[in-house]
Amino acid sequence: MQFTLVDMHYYLRADLLERETAEETEEFLTTVKEAGLQHPSCRILICVYSPRAIFRVERYHASMFIDELAAKPWFKVALVSKHFEVRLVHQYLELLARSRQADLRSFANEHAAIDWLTIPKVAPVSIPGPRIARSGSDPDSAPGSEQRDR
């Protein structure tokens, strides 16, 4: 197995260049997780260059990685690969992450992944305004439905 970890200041970059087995993938994820926990940005870019996809994600405990990510809502992880089959696995991992409310996304394009990683998270904003009547409610109680005198 061959990989690199580079501090890019705004994120930690992890490049997986070669791996053959699920055990090597698990070792890589463990190393990335430990380094990511120490990185001040709380953002990780994982680029997979190996064309071999490992579809049995539980063989390298991917759901455990996602559960740990979900427990840290301030963390963001982007997965990138040019290889179609690897992207299929990444998309499946993204689906698992969304179901567990973890902030992990898959990308085919590294620049898009970096853009997503480096955009600060913004809390949802509630804007006060007129209430709109929903179907099944009393139309006479909706704003603007007052009867006019004739």
MARKESE-553175 format. One record per residue (C-alpha): residue number from 0; x, y, z. Coordinates in steps of 0.2 Angstrom, whole numbers, plus 2048, in hexadecimal, padded with zeros to 3 digits. Layout:
// MARKESE-553175
n; xx; yy; zz
NUM; X; Y; Z $
...
// end
This chain:
// MARKESE-553175
n; xx; yy; zz
0; 800; 800; 800 $
1; 806; 811; 7FC $
2; 7FE; 822; 802 $
3; 802; 834; 807 $
4; 7FC; 840; 813 $
5; 7FF; 852; 810 $
6; 7F9; 861; 81B $
7; 7F2; 86E; 80E $
8; 7EE; 87A; 81C $
9; 7DB; 87B; 819 $
10; 7D9; 868; 818 $
11; 7E3; 858; 81A $
12; 7E6; 84F; 809 $
13; 7E7; 83C; 809 $
14; 7ED; 834; 7F9 $
15; 7EA; 821; 7F7 $
16; 7F6; 81C; 7E9 $
17; 7F6; 80A; 7EA $
18; 7EC; 7FD; 7F5 $
19; 7E7; 7EB; 7F1 $
20; 7DD; 7E5; 800 $
21; 7CF; 7EA; 80C $
22; 7DC; 7E9; 81A $
23; 7E7; 7F6; 812 $
24; 7D8; 801; 80F $
25; 7D3; 800; 822 $
26; 7E5; 804; 827 $
27; 7E5; 813; 81B $
28; 7D4; 819; 822 $
29; 7DB; 817; 834 $
30; 7EA; 821; 830 $
31; 7E0; 82F; 828 $
32; 7D4; 830; 836 $
33; 7E2; 832; 843 $
34; 7EA; 83F; 839 $
35; 7DA; 848; 835 $
36; 7D5; 849; 848 $
37; 7E6; 852; 84B $
38; 7E3; 85E; 83C $
39; 7DC; 86F; 841 $
40; 7D1; 871; 831 $
41; 7C6; 862; 835 $
42; 7C6; 85F; 822 $
43; 7CD; 850; 818 $
44; 7CF; 84D; 806 $
45; 7D1; 83B; 801 $
46; 7D7; 838; 7EF $
47; 7D7; 826; 7EA $
48; 7E2; 822; 7DB $
49; 7E1; 80F; 7DB $
50; 7D4; 809; 7CE $
51; 7CF; 7FA; 7D8 $
52; 7BF; 7FC; 7E1 $
53; 7BB; 7F3; 7F1 $
54; 7A8; 7F1; 7F1 $
55; 7A7; 7E8; 802 $
56; 7A9; 7F8; 80C $
57; 7A7; 7EF; 81D $
58; 7B7; 7E5; 81A $
59; 7C0; 7F5; 81D $
60; 7B4; 7FB; 82B $
61; 7AE; 80A; 820 $
62; 79E; 80C; 82A $
63; 7A8; 80E; 83A $
64; 7B2; 81C; 832 $
65; 7A1; 824; 82D $
66; 79A; 822; 83F $
67; 7A9; 82A; 846 $
68; 7A7; 838; 839 $
69; 795; 83A; 83E $
70; 79A; 83D; 850 $
71; 7A4; 84C; 84B $
72; 798; 857; 841 $
73; 7A6; 864; 83F $
74; 7B0; 858; 834 $
75; 7AF; 857; 821 $
76; 7B6; 84A; 816 $
77; 7B7; 84A; 803 $
78; 7BA; 83A; 7F8 $
79; 7C1; 83C; 7E7 $
80; 7C5; 82F; 7D9 $
81; 7C6; 82F; 7C6 $
82; 7C2; 81D; 7C5 $
83; 7AF; 819; 7C3 $
84; 7AE; 809; 7CE $
85; 7B7; 812; 7DC $
86; 7AB; 821; 7DA $
87; 79D; 814; 7DC $
88; 7A4; 80F; 7EC $
89; 7A6; 821; 7F2 $
90; 794; 825; 7ED $
91; 78E; 817; 7F8 $
92; 799; 81D; 806 $
93; 791; 82E; 804 $
94; 780; 827; 805 $
95; 784; 81E; 815 $
96; 78C; 82E; 81C $
97; 77C; 838; 818 $
98; 771; 82B; 820 $
99; 77C; 82D; 830 $
100; 77D; 840; 82E $
101; 790; 840; 82B $
102; 798; 84D; 820 $
103; 7A0; 842; 812 $
104; 79E; 845; 7FF $
105; 7A5; 83D; 7F0 $
106; 7AC; 846; 7E1 $
107; 7B3; 841; 7D0 $
108; 7BC; 852; 7CF $
109; 7C9; 857; 7DC $
110; 7C6; 86A; 7DA $
111; 7B3; 868; 7DE $
112; 7B8; 85E; 7ED $
113; 7C4; 86B; 7F3 $
114; 7B7; 879; 7F0 $
115; 7AA; 86F; 7FB $
116; 7B7; 86B; 808 $
117; 7BD; 87D; 80A $
118; 7AC; 886; 80A $
119; 7A8; 889; 81D $
120; 798; 881; 824 $
121; 78A; 88D; 826 $
122; 77C; 88A; 832 $
123; 76B; 88A; 82B $
124; 762; 89A; 82C $
125; 750; 89D; 830 $
126; 748; 8AC; 828 $
127; 739; 8B3; 830 $
128; 72B; 8B7; 824 $
129; 719; 8B5; 81F $
130; 712; 8A3; 822 $
131; 70B; 89A; 814 $
132; 6FB; 890; 816 $
133; 6FD; 87E; 813 $
134; 6F0; 873; 80A $
135; 6E3; 86D; 816 $
136; 6E4; 87D; 820 $
137; 6D6; 88A; 822 $
138; 6D9; 896; 813 $
139; 6D0; 8A4; 81D $
140; 6DE; 8A3; 82A $
141; 6EC; 8A5; 81D $
142; 6F4; 8B6; 81C $
143; 6ED; 8C1; 80E $
144; 6DC; 8B8; 80E $
145; 6D2; 8C5; 817 $
146; 6C1; 8C8; 80F $
147; 6BE; 8D9; 808 $
148; 6AF; 8E3; 80B $
149; 6A5; 8E6; 7FB $
// end
